[in-house]
Structure formats: structure tokens, C-alpha cells
Amino acid sequence: MSGGSTKARNKKSANRQEKTNINKEKDRLTAEASTAMAKPQANLDSISKQIEAMRSELKTDLTISKEDIATQIKNELTELKKTLTRNW
């Protein structure tokens, strides 16, 4: 009977050791994956900030351009009205 009991204890011990080894490997791989993902994530964050800055700058430039075009059109219309009024 003790032979069977010893085998059972040895098997349980081996199973526990295997689970421990699996958990250690899982933890190691998780840490490795986290480290590997940190740099690409930092790069993505940097790119995202650059894109947002460019978007903001483009929005400002577009607003200024629209205002300049509107002013130019008003001035040209005013000149055209003056010319038409003089010629009639």
C-alpha cells in the first residue's frame, strides 16, 4: 500500500512542480511581452501627438486662408462695383 501512496505523492509533487514551472514561464513571457510592447506603444504615442499638432496647425492655417480669401473676394467685389458704377 505504501508503494502506491508514494507514487501518488510523487505524482502530485511532480504536478505541482510542473504547474509552478508553467506559471514561472507564463510570468516570464508576460514580462517579456510587456517590455516588447512598451517601445512600439511609446512610438505610437509620439506619432499620435505629432499628428494632433499637425492637425491643429493645419486647422489654424485653413482658418487664416479662408479669412484671407474672404477679404480678397470682398475687396475685389468692392472694386468691381466701383468700376461698374463709374461705367454706367
Number of C-alpha atoms within 10 A of each C-alpha: 5 7 8 9 10 11 11 12 12 12 12 12 12 12 12 12 12 12 12 12 12 12 12 12 12 12 12 12 12 12 12 11 11 11 11 11 11 11 11 11 11 11 11 12 12 12 12 12 12 12 12 12 12 12 12 12 12 12 12 12 12 12 12 12 12 12 12 12 12 12 12 12 12 12 12 12 12 12 12 12 12 11 11 10 9 8 7 5
